[in-house]
Amino acid sequence: MASWTHHAFVDAYGDTGLKTEKEGTSVFFIIAAVLVRQHSLDGVRAGVERIRSARFGGGELKSKKVGGDAERRIEILEELAGLDFRVHADAIDKREIDPDSGLIYKRSFLKFLHRQLYRKLVLAFPDIRIVADEHGSEEFMRGFRAYMGKRNPPDLFPRAAFDFADSEREPLVQLADFMAGSLAHVIDPGKSPAGSQRILNAVREKVLTVDEWPPQRRLYSQVPGETAASPLDSLVQRVCLNRALVFIEENQNSADPQIRYQVSAIRYLVLYSRFEDPERYVPTKLLLRILREGGARSMNEQFFRSSVIAKLRDAGVIISSGPNGYKLPVSAADLAAFVNTSCGIILPMLDRLKRARDQLLLASEGELDILDHIESLELKQLCKDAHERAG
């Protein structure tokens, strides 16, 4: 039997209809993948069975059975939080889908969106088994397997596997259903906002990332009670968020591991800014944990700073940093804090360089200027300007 390091159990919330103004039609279609390591598989499955037996009388663990009962949903989520799994989700805003595209057809819609999710999972975890809830007829499932194989050649990801399961017999597919439905109470505007923040609090430790599709270059809504303090703050938030979304859009299908880490990091900063607290910094340790659980098992803090955060900034993504971690700027004050932090690093380095230059100029009677050995013309001019200003 094949051996996998990870398993992903996939189910969805919502319907495929694009006429979102119609009563009973969801605004979002949310696909949730419950990620479980091989060594945790039996324990998580047993835990879900235990909760299912206690909370649903042995019936399926289904989000619809809980509905708008926020208290009951939160209690179940808090029990599930003790199990060793994580969640990645794609949230599709159906209002943004071109009605003239092929996605108006249910089968095309499901095939395309699931393929987007599965590609991300396989890129992050080459040794993964993906198990999806059965969709419709056996004919559809055979066609879907052929579709996936044609667009994801087996020689590209030879160790990954894909299959369907009846949710009645696979409790972890039921768990994916419950997590997708719970995220809908946070994301989908068609759901009642009652309890949404508390539901978010209950799922936050389990959710690695939520990708919105199509990528939206727009200002996300503020968390409840938050508004931009000034037009300039609103401008900062819009520009910084859109720069992050552009990077995600342009790089989300990259097969380069380092770029995937960068995408994962900025995705989480976007998620945190949108659903958590845009004013707070995300601790470095939390970002490292998210990346490690997403496949970067050996990543350390030095690599994270130099090959993730620094590279994102090189690509034009604006990220504020401070003693408490990183965040997407949402105000002019955030940018000022970033500038001051940078100056606290750059200016002492220039001062040390000036001291070394002065000592060597003196000792060599002006014959040795270490600035002559700097290859970068920009850096050389910057150093000269700084040294001249310092006298």
C-alpha positions in Angstrom: 0.0 0.0 0.0 1.3 3.5 -0.8 2.6 5.7 2.0 1.7 9.3 2.3 3.0 12.0 4.7 -0.3 14.0 4.7 -3.9 13.5 3.9 -6.4 16.1 2.8 -10.1 15.6 3.2 -12.2 18.0 1.1 -15.8 19.2 1.1 -17.5 22.4 0.3 -20.2 24.9 1.4 -22.5 26.7 -0.9 -24.0 26.0 -4.4 -22.8 26.6 -7.9 -25.5 29.1 -8.9 -24.2 32.4 -10.1 -27.4 34.4 -9.6 -26.5 35.3 -6.0 -29.4 37.8 -5.7 -31.8 34.9 -5.8 -33.1 33.8 -2.4 -31.4 30.7 -1.1 -28.3 31.1 -3.4 -25.0 31.4 -1.5 -22.8 34.4 -2.3 -19.7 32.4 -1.7 -18.6 28.8 -2.6 -16.1 27.7 0.0 -13.9 24.6 -0.4 -12.2 23.4 2.8 -9.3 21.0 2.9 -8.7 19.3 6.3 -5.0 18.5 6.5 -3.9 15.6 8.7 -0.4 14.2 9.1 -0.1 10.4 8.6 0.8 9.8 12.2 -2.2 11.7 13.5 -4.8 10.2 11.1 -6.2 7.5 13.4 -6.4 9.8 16.4 -8.2 12.6 14.5 -10.6 10.2 13.0 -11.4 8.7 16.4 -11.8 12.1 17.9 -14.3 13.2 15.2 -16.2 9.9 15.7 -16.4 10.6 19.4 -17.7 14.1 18.9 -20.1 13.0 16.2 -21.5 10.3 18.5 -21.9 12.7 21.4 -23.2 15.7 19.5 -25.1 14.2 16.6 -26.4 10.9 18.0 -24.1 9.0 15.7 -25.4 10.8 12.6 -23.1 12.8 10.3 -21.2 15.8 11.6 -22.8 18.3 9.2 -22.7 22.1 9.3 -26.3 22.3 8.1 -27.5 20.4 11.1 -26.2 23.2 13.3 -27.3 26.0 11.0 -27.5 29.4 12.7 -27.2 28.1 16.2 -23.9 29.9 17.0 -23.6 28.7 20.6 -23.8 25.0 19.5 -21.4 25.6 16.6 -18.9 27.3 18.9 -19.1 24.5 21.4 -18.4 21.9 18.7 -15.6 23.9 17.2 -14.0 24.2 20.7 -14.1 20.4 21.0 -12.6 19.9 17.6 -9.8 22.3 18.4 -8.2 19.6 20.5 -7.6 17.4 17.5 -4.4 17.5 15.4 -5.5 18.9 12.1 -5.3 22.1 10.1 -7.5 23.7 7.4 -6.8 25.4 4.1 -9.8 26.9 2.3 -10.6 28.6 -1.0 -13.4 31.1 -0.8 -15.0 31.9 -4.2 -17.0 35.1 -4.5 -19.5 34.1 -7.1 -20.4 37.7 -7.8 -17.0 38.2 -9.4 -17.3 35.3 -11.9 -18.0 36.3 -15.5 -21.5 35.0 -16.3 -20.3 34.5 -19.9 -17.5 32.1 -18.8 -17.7 28.3 -18.9 -18.0 28.4 -15.1 -21.8 28.9 -15.3 -22.0 25.1 -15.8 -22.0 23.1 -12.6 -19.5 20.5 -13.7 -17.1 23.0 -15.2 -17.4 25.1 -12.0 -16.6 22.2 -9.7 -13.8 20.8 -11.8 -12.0 24.1 -12.2 -12.3 25.2 -8.6 -11.3 21.9 -7.1 -8.3 21.6 -9.5 -7.1 25.0 -8.2 -7.2 23.7 -4.7 -5.6 20.4 -5.4 -2.7 21.9 -7.3 -1.9 24.1 -4.3 -2.1 21.1 -1.9 0.2 18.9 -4.1 2.7 21.7 -4.5 2.9 22.1 -0.8 2.8 18.4 0.1 4.1 16.2 -2.8 3.4 13.0 -0.7 -0.3 13.7 -0.1 -3.5 11.7 -0.5 -6.5 13.9 -1.3 -10.0 12.5 -0.5 -13.0 14.5 -1.7 -16.7 14.1 -1.0 -18.5 12.3 -3.8 -20.2 14.7 -6.2 -23.2 13.3 -8.0 -23.0 10.3 -10.3 -20.3 7.7 -10.8 -20.0 9.0 -14.4 -19.1 12.5 -13.1 -16.5 11.1 -10.7 -14.9 9.0 -13.5 -14.8 12.1 -15.7 -13.3 14.2 -12.9 -10.5 11.7 -12.3 -9.7 11.9 -16.0 -9.8 15.7 -15.9 -7.4 15.8 -13.0 -5.0 13.3 -14.6 -5.0 15.2 -17.9 -4.2 18.6 -16.3 -1.9 17.3 -13.6 0.3 14.7 -15.3 1.3 11.8 -12.9 5.0 12.2 -13.8 4.9 15.7 -12.3 3.6 14.7 -8.9 4.1 10.9 -8.9 3.6 10.4 -5.1 0.2 12.2 -4.8 -3.1 10.4 -4.9 -6.7 11.5 -5.4 -9.9 9.7 -4.6 -13.6 10.1 -3.6 -15.3 9.0 -0.4 -18.9 8.7 0.8 -19.1 11.2 3.6 -21.4 8.9 5.6 -18.4 6.5 5.8 -15.6 9.0 6.2 -15.8 11.2 9.3 -12.9 13.4 8.1 -14.9 14.5 5.0 -17.7 15.4 7.4 -15.1 17.5 9.4 -14.3 19.3 6.1 -18.0 20.0 5.6 -18.3 21.4 9.1 -15.2 23.6 8.8 -16.4 25.0 5.4 -19.8 25.8 6.8 -18.3 27.4 9.8 -16.0 29.6 7.7 -19.1 30.6 5.7 -20.5 32.2 8.9 -17.5 34.5 8.9 -17.1 35.1 5.2 -20.4 34.9 3.4 -22.5 38.1 3.7 -25.6 36.0 3.1 -25.1 34.5 6.5 -26.3 36.0 9.8 -23.5 38.0 11.4 -24.6 36.8 14.8 -21.7 35.1 16.5 -19.4 35.5 13.5 -16.5 37.0 15.5 -16.8 34.2 18.1 -16.9 31.6 15.4 -13.8 33.1 14.0 -12.1 33.0 17.4 -13.0 29.3 17.6 -11.5 28.4 14.2 -8.5 30.7 14.1 -6.0 28.1 15.5 -7.0 25.6 12.9 -7.1 27.7 9.8 -3.7 28.0 7.9 -5.0 30.2 5.0 -8.1 31.3 3.3 -7.6 32.2 -0.4 -10.3 34.4 -2.0 -10.9 33.7 -5.6 -11.0 35.5 -8.0 -8.2 37.6 -6.4 -9.8 40.9 -5.4 -7.7 44.1 -5.8 -9.9 46.1 -3.5 -10.0 47.3 0.0 -11.4 44.6 2.2 -14.0 45.5 4.8 -12.8 46.5 8.2 -13.3 44.2 11.2 -16.3 45.2 13.2 -15.8 48.6 14.9 -12.7 49.5 12.9 -12.6 52.4 10.4 -9.7 54.2 8.8 -8.7 57.3 10.9 -8.1 59.5 7.9 -8.2 59.5 4.1 -4.4 58.9 4.1 -4.8 55.9 6.3 -7.4 54.5 4.0 -5.0 55.1 1.0 -2.2 53.3 2.9 -4.4 50.3 3.6 -5.7 50.1 0.1 -2.3 50.4 -1.6 -0.6 47.9 0.8 -3.3 45.3 0.6 -3.6 45.5 -3.2 0.2 45.1 -3.5 -0.1 41.9 -1.5 -3.0 40.6 -3.6 -1.2 41.3 -6.8 1.8 39.3 -5.6 -0.5 36.4 -4.6 -2.3 36.5 -8.0 1.0 36.5 -10.0 2.8 33.9 -8.0 0.2 31.5 -6.5 0.8 28.8 -9.1 4.6 28.9 -8.8 6.4 25.6 -8.4 9.4 27.3 -6.7 9.4 26.4 -3.0 10.7 29.7 -1.9 8.1 31.6 -3.8 5.4 29.3 -2.4 6.6 30.2 1.1 6.4 33.9 0.3 2.9 33.4 -1.0 1.9 31.5 2.1 3.3 34.2 4.4 1.6 37.1 2.7 -1.7 35.1 2.4 -1.7 34.8 6.2 -0.9 38.5 6.7 -3.9 39.3 4.4 -6.1 36.8 6.3 -5.0 38.3 9.7 -5.6 41.9 8.5 -9.0 41.0 7.1 -10.5 38.8 9.8 -8.4 39.3 12.9 -7.0 42.7 13.9 -5.5 44.9 11.3 -3.8 47.0 14.0 -1.8 44.1 15.5 1.4 42.6 14.4 1.6 38.9 13.6 4.4 37.3 15.7 7.3 35.8 13.8 6.9 32.5 15.7 3.3 32.2 14.5 4.3 32.9 10.8 7.0 30.3 11.1 4.6 27.8 12.6 2.1 28.4 9.7 4.9 27.9 7.1 6.2 24.8 8.8 2.8 23.2 9.0 2.3 24.2 5.3 5.3 22.2 4.2 8.4 24.2 5.1 9.3 21.9 7.9 13.0 22.9 8.3 12.5 26.7 8.0 14.3 28.8 10.6 14.0 32.5 11.5 17.1 33.6 9.6 15.8 32.0 6.4 12.4 33.4 7.0 13.7 37.0 7.3 16.1 36.8 4.3 14.2 34.5 1.8 10.6 35.3 2.7 10.1 38.8 4.1 13.0 40.4 2.3 12.1 38.8 -1.0 8.5 40.0 -0.6 9.7 43.5 0.0 12.0 43.2 -3.0 8.9 42.3 -5.1 7.2 45.5 -4.0 5.0 44.1 -1.2 4.9 46.6 1.7 5.3 44.9 5.1 5.7 46.7 8.4 7.8 45.1 11.0 8.5 45.7 14.7 9.5 44.0 17.9 6.1 42.2 17.9 6.3 40.8 14.3 4.9 41.7 10.9 1.8 43.2 9.5 0.3 44.8 6.4 0.3 48.6 7.0 -3.2 50.1 7.5 -2.1 53.7 8.5 0.5 56.3 7.9 1.7 55.6 11.5 2.4 52.0 10.5 4.6 53.2 7.7 6.4 55.6 10.0 7.0 52.8 12.4 8.5 50.7 9.6 10.7 53.6 8.4 12.0 54.2 12.0 12.7 50.5 12.4 14.6 50.4 9.2 16.5 53.5 10.1 17.5 51.9 13.4 19.2 49.2 11.4 20.6 51.3 8.5 22.0 54.3 10.2 24.1 52.4 12.8 25.5 50.4 9.9 26.4 53.5 8.0 28.0 55.0 11.1 30.1 51.9 11.6 31.2 52.1 8.0 32.1 55.8 8.4 34.2 55.0 11.4 36.1 52.3 9.6 36.6 54.5 6.6 37.9 57.4 8.6 40.4 55.2 10.5 41.8 53.7 7.2 41.9 57.0 5.5 44.0 58.4 8.3 46.3 55.4 8.6 46.9 55.3 4.8 47.3 59.0 4.5 44.3 59.2 2.1 45.5 56.4 -0.2 42.9 53.8 0.9 39.2 54.6 0.7 37.0 51.6 1.4 34.2 53.2 -0.6 36.3 52.6 -3.7 35.8 48.8 -3.2 31.9 49.1 -3.1 30.7 47.7 -6.5 27.2 49.2 -6.2 27.1 52.7 -7.4 23.9 53.4 -5.6 25.3 52.2 -2.3 28.6 54.1 -2.9 26.7 57.3 -3.4 24.5 56.7 -0.4 27.5 56.2 1.8 29.3 59.3 0.5 26.2 61.4 1.0 25.8 60.1 4.6 29.5 60.6 5.4 29.5 64.1 4.0 26.5 65.0 6.1 28.2 63.6 9.2 31.2 65.8 8.5 
